Amino acid sequence: MEKTAKMILAYDAKARVGGGYKLEHKPSSYGLVLKWLIKQRKMTYADFAKAYNGTTGQNINNIINRIDKTRFFDEDIQQMCKVLGVKVDYFTRLANTVEQLMEE
């Protein structure tokens, strides 16, 4: 779990797409895990957004990069995990491990 969490912290989505503005704030551990899982499933934010709640990639980008961990609700996490094909327990354990590493 810790090895995966370190890979998540090292993952740079901007390197893959070749640009974008530098983040001026830290995403939450949930956002970082979501970003990494979306990449692992070879999905775009638009693909994920459509399957998750029928919204836009820009909305998902906002959720991933700006929403605090406390604003992720259980129902939302369950739906996101369903779309990504992972168990909620795995997602939360991974996010907690990422958060512990972020605090070090």
Contacts in CASP RR format, 6 or more apart in sequence:
PFRMAT RR
TARGET T0000
AUTHOR 0000-0000-0000
METHOD contacts of the structure
MODEL  1
MEKTAKMILAYDAKARVGGGYKLEHKPSSYGLVLKWLIKQRKMTYADFAK
AYNGTTGQNINNIINRIDKTRFFDEDIQQMCKVLGVKVDYFTRLANTVEQ
LMEE
1 93 0 8 1.000
1 94 0 8 1.000
1 97 0 8 1.000
2 97 0 8 1.000
2 101 0 8 1.000
4 94 0 8 1.000
4 97 0 8 1.000
5 94 0 8 1.000
5 97 0 8 1.000
5 98 0 8 1.000
5 100 0 8 1.000
5 101 0 8 1.000
6 101 0 8 1.000
7 36 0 8 1.000
8 32 0 8 1.000
8 33 0 8 1.000
8 35 0 8 1.000
8 36 0 8 1.000
8 94 0 8 1.000
8 98 0 8 1.000
9 32 0 8 1.000
9 98 0 8 1.000
9 101 0 8 1.000
9 102 0 8 1.000
11 32 0 8 1.000
11 35 0 8 1.000
11 36 0 8 1.000
11 39 0 8 1.000
13 35 0 8 1.000
13 39 0 8 1.000
14 20 0 8 1.000
16 39 0 8 1.000
23 65 0 8 1.000
25 65 0 8 1.000
25 66 0 8 1.000
26 102 0 8 1.000
27 35 0 8 1.000
27 64 0 8 1.000
27 65 0 8 1.000
27 66 0 8 1.000
28 67 0 8 1.000
28 68 0 8 1.000
28 69 0 8 1.000
28 72 0 8 1.000
29 69 0 8 1.000
29 95 0 8 1.000
29 96 0 8 1.000
29 98 0 8 1.000
29 99 0 8 1.000
29 102 0 8 1.000
30 67 0 8 1.000
30 69 0 8 1.000
30 72 0 8 1.000
30 77 0 8 1.000
30 95 0 8 1.000
31 63 0 8 1.000
31 64 0 8 1.000
31 65 0 8 1.000
31 67 0 8 1.000
31 95 0 8 1.000
32 95 0 8 1.000
32 98 0 8 1.000
33 91 0 8 1.000
33 94 0 8 1.000
33 95 0 8 1.000
33 98 0 8 1.000
34 63 0 8 1.000
34 64 0 8 1.000
34 80 0 8 1.000
34 84 0 8 1.000
35 64 0 8 1.000
37 84 0 8 1.000
37 86 0 8 1.000
37 91 0 8 1.000
38 44 0 8 1.000
38 45 0 8 1.000
38 48 0 8 1.000
38 84 0 8 1.000
41 48 0 8 1.000
41 84 0 8 1.000
41 85 0 8 1.000
43 51 0 8 1.000
44 57 0 8 1.000
45 57 0 8 1.000
45 58 0 8 1.000
45 60 0 8 1.000
45 61 0 8 1.000
45 64 0 8 1.000
46 56 0 8 1.000
46 57 0 8 1.000
46 60 0 8 1.000
48 57 0 8 1.000
48 60 0 8 1.000
48 83 0 8 1.000
48 84 0 8 1.000
49 55 0 8 1.000
49 56 0 8 1.000
49 57 0 8 1.000
49 59 0 8 1.000
49 60 0 8 1.000
51 83 0 8 1.000
52 60 0 8 1.000
52 79 0 8 1.000
52 80 0 8 1.000
52 83 0 8 1.000
53 79 0 8 1.000
69 95 0 8 1.000
69 99 0 8 1.000
77 88 0 8 1.000
77 91 0 8 1.000
77 92 0 8 1.000
78 88 0 8 1.000
80 91 0 8 1.000
81 87 0 8 1.000
81 88 0 8 1.000
81 90 0 8 1.000
81 91 0 8 1.000
84 91 0 8 1.000
END
